[in-house]
Amino acid sequence: MDIRLRTPDDMDACVEALAHVQAADRYPVRWPDDPRSWLTPTGLTSAWIAFEAGTVLGHVGLTRDAEITRLFVTPAARGRGLATRLLDTVRAAARTPLKLEVSSEGEAAIALYQRAGWRRVGSSRAGWTNAAGEPALLHHYVSP
């Protein structure tokens, strides 16, 4: 398995990987009208993919505000330390403290961040709704 910067040629495979994640985990909660744009939000400076045998297994992005975004690993690739490797890749590239937000519904992601030494610094309500139709509770973390 390798990790490298995402290129425009990777977008179809990234959307396919995201579809597997959404079907398994409801991430994102609602499938975006334009998944390519969702994977490239305003302020994105870089994105990386993890791949093996031509298949995208994971994805992560970094914004100009030093925020981790659009981190996911396909269900078939979980349990191999891939999310940690993606986070480490971004941390090495950024060389500055990073931040991220995670919905309270993302229990596995929260456990990952806490195991990796990320520190929760606050919580807030999102401008979008969770699976229950309520404003999502977001936890804010900073990198170790």
C-alpha positions in Angstrom: 0.0 0.0 0.0 1.3 3.5 -0.9 0.3 7.0 -0.1 0.8 9.9 -2.5 -0.7 13.3 -3.4 -4.0 13.1 -5.1 -4.2 14.1 -8.8 -7.2 15.0 -10.9 -6.9 11.6 -12.5 -7.7 10.0 -9.1 -11.1 11.7 -8.7 -13.3 8.9 -10.1 -11.6 6.3 -7.9 -11.9 8.6 -4.9 -15.6 9.1 -5.5 -16.0 5.3 -5.8 -14.2 4.8 -2.5 -16.3 7.5 -0.8 -19.4 5.7 -2.0 -18.3 2.5 -0.2 -17.7 4.6 3.0 -21.0 6.3 2.7 -22.9 3.1 2.3 -21.2 1.6 5.3 -21.0 4.6 7.7 -23.2 7.4 6.3 -20.1 9.6 5.8 -21.0 12.0 4.6 -24.4 11.9 6.2 -26.1 12.8 2.9 -24.5 11.9 -0.4 -23.4 15.1 -2.1 -24.9 16.3 -5.4 -21.4 16.7 -6.6 -19.0 14.3 -4.8 -16.0 15.6 -6.7 -16.6 19.1 -5.4 -17.3 17.7 -1.9 -13.9 16.0 -2.0 -12.3 19.4 -2.9 -13.8 21.9 -0.5 -13.0 25.6 -0.6 -9.6 26.2 1.0 -8.2 22.8 0.2 -4.5 23.0 -0.4 -3.5 19.4 -0.7 -5.1 15.9 -0.7 -3.5 12.5 -0.4 -4.7 9.0 -1.3 -3.8 5.6 -0.1 -3.9 3.0 -2.8 -3.0 -0.6 -3.6 -3.2 -2.4 -6.9 -4.8 0.7 -8.5 -7.6 0.9 -6.0 -8.1 3.9 -3.7 -8.3 2.7 -0.1 -8.3 6.0 1.7 -8.2 9.8 1.4 -7.4 12.9 3.4 -7.2 16.6 2.7 -5.6 19.6 4.3 -7.0 23.2 4.2 -5.1 26.5 4.2 -6.3 26.8 7.8 -4.3 23.7 8.8 -7.4 21.6 9.1 -7.6 17.9 8.3 -10.7 17.3 6.1 -12.3 14.5 4.1 -10.5 11.7 5.9 -11.9 8.3 5.2 -10.8 4.7 4.7 -12.8 2.1 2.8 -14.4 -0.6 4.9 -12.4 -3.3 3.1 -9.1 -1.6 4.1 -9.8 -0.9 7.8 -7.7 -2.4 10.6 -4.4 -1.9 8.8 -3.4 1.4 10.3 -4.2 3.3 7.2 -6.0 6.2 8.8 -3.0 6.7 11.1 -0.6 6.7 8.2 -2.8 9.2 6.3 -2.8 11.5 9.4 1.0 11.1 9.8 1.5 12.0 6.1 -0.4 15.2 6.5 1.4 16.1 9.7 4.8 15.5 8.1 3.8 17.7 5.1 2.3 20.5 7.2 5.0 20.7 9.9 2.6 22.9 11.9 -0.1 22.1 14.5 -3.2 20.8 12.8 -6.9 20.8 13.8 -9.9 18.7 12.8 -13.6 18.4 13.6 -15.5 15.1 14.0 -19.1 14.5 14.6 -20.0 12.9 17.9 -21.5 10.0 15.8 -18.0 9.1 14.5 -17.1 7.0 17.5 -14.4 5.0 15.7 -12.8 8.2 14.4 -12.9 9.7 17.9 -11.2 6.6 19.3 -8.5 6.8 16.5 -7.8 10.5 17.2 -7.5 9.9 21.0 -5.2 6.9 20.5 -3.0 9.0 18.2 -2.7 11.7 20.9 -5.0 14.3 19.4 -6.5 16.5 22.1 -10.2 17.6 22.2 -10.3 21.4 22.7 -14.0 22.0 22.4 -17.4 21.2 20.9 -20.0 23.0 18.9 -23.1 22.5 16.9 -22.8 22.2 13.1 -24.8 24.0 10.5 -25.8 20.6 9.0 -27.9 17.8 10.5 -26.8 14.4 11.7 -28.6 11.1 10.9 -31.3 11.9 13.5 -32.0 15.2 11.7 -30.6 17.4 14.5 -27.7 19.8 14.2 -24.6 17.6 14.5 -22.5 17.9 17.6 -18.9 18.5 16.5 -15.8 17.8 18.6 -12.8 20.0 17.8 -9.3 18.4 18.1 -5.7 19.6 17.8 -2.7 17.5 16.8 -0.2 16.3 19.4 
